[in-house]
Amino acid sequence: MKMMTINFDGEEYPARLIDVSGKRLISIDRLDVALMTKAGCYVSEEARAIDEGIFLYVPEPILVSDEKTLVRYVKELVV
């Protein structure tokens, strides 16, 4: 499971593709905040497109942890 980045609004956000009931793109909760206004709307069409491709947002320490920890965390949230 290789670390990758998502570029949005001049910043890079870490992401990982994991296998949980199929391949799922996971990123950090800081990106989720950057994509939305305080009123809960997308800040742009680009933000909407990025968000629709992400399965789940997690805290950054979880995302950068080992694969087993990340998969377990995701399974606990989605089951």
C-alpha positions in Angstrom: 0.0 0.0 0.0 1.9 3.0 -1.3 1.5 6.5 0.0 0.3 9.0 -2.6 -0.7 12.7 -2.5 -3.8 14.6 -3.5 -3.1 18.1 -4.7 -5.8 20.7 -3.9 -5.6 24.5 -3.7 -1.8 24.5 -3.7 -1.3 22.0 -1.0 -0.5 18.3 -1.0 -2.5 15.9 1.2 -1.4 12.3 1.9 -3.6 9.5 0.7 -3.5 5.7 0.5 -5.3 3.1 -1.6 -6.3 0.1 0.6 -8.3 -3.0 0.0 -11.4 -3.0 2.1 -14.3 -4.6 0.2 -12.5 -3.5 -2.9 -9.9 -0.8 -3.5 -10.7 2.3 -1.5 -9.0 5.7 -1.5 -8.4 7.0 2.1 -7.1 10.5 2.9 -6.8 12.8 6.0 -9.5 14.7 7.7 -7.7 18.0 7.1 -8.4 17.5 3.3 -12.1 17.0 4.1 -12.1 20.4 5.9 -10.3 22.1 3.0 -12.9 20.8 0.5 -15.9 22.2 2.3 -17.2 25.6 3.5 -18.4 26.1 7.0 -21.9 25.8 5.7 -21.2 22.4 4.4 -20.9 23.2 0.6 -18.0 22.3 -1.6 -15.6 25.2 -2.1 -15.4 24.4 -5.9 -16.3 21.8 -8.5 -12.7 20.5 -8.2 -13.3 20.0 -4.4 -16.6 18.1 -5.2 -14.8 15.8 -7.7 -12.0 15.0 -5.2 -14.4 14.3 -2.4 -16.5 11.9 -4.5 -13.4 9.8 -5.1 -12.4 9.4 -1.5 -14.0 6.6 0.5 -13.1 7.9 4.0 -11.1 10.6 5.8 -9.1 9.6 8.9 -6.7 11.4 11.2 -3.2 11.7 9.7 -1.4 9.5 12.3 -3.8 6.7 11.3 -3.2 7.2 7.6 0.6 7.1 8.0 0.6 4.1 10.4 1.2 0.5 9.2 -1.3 -1.1 6.8 -2.8 -3.4 9.4 -3.6 -0.6 11.7 -5.1 1.5 9.0 -7.3 -1.3 7.6 -8.5 -2.3 11.1 -9.4 1.4 11.8 -11.3 1.7 8.5 -13.2 -1.6 9.1 -14.2 -0.5 12.6 -15.7 2.7 11.1 -17.6 1.3 8.2 -19.0 -1.9 9.7 
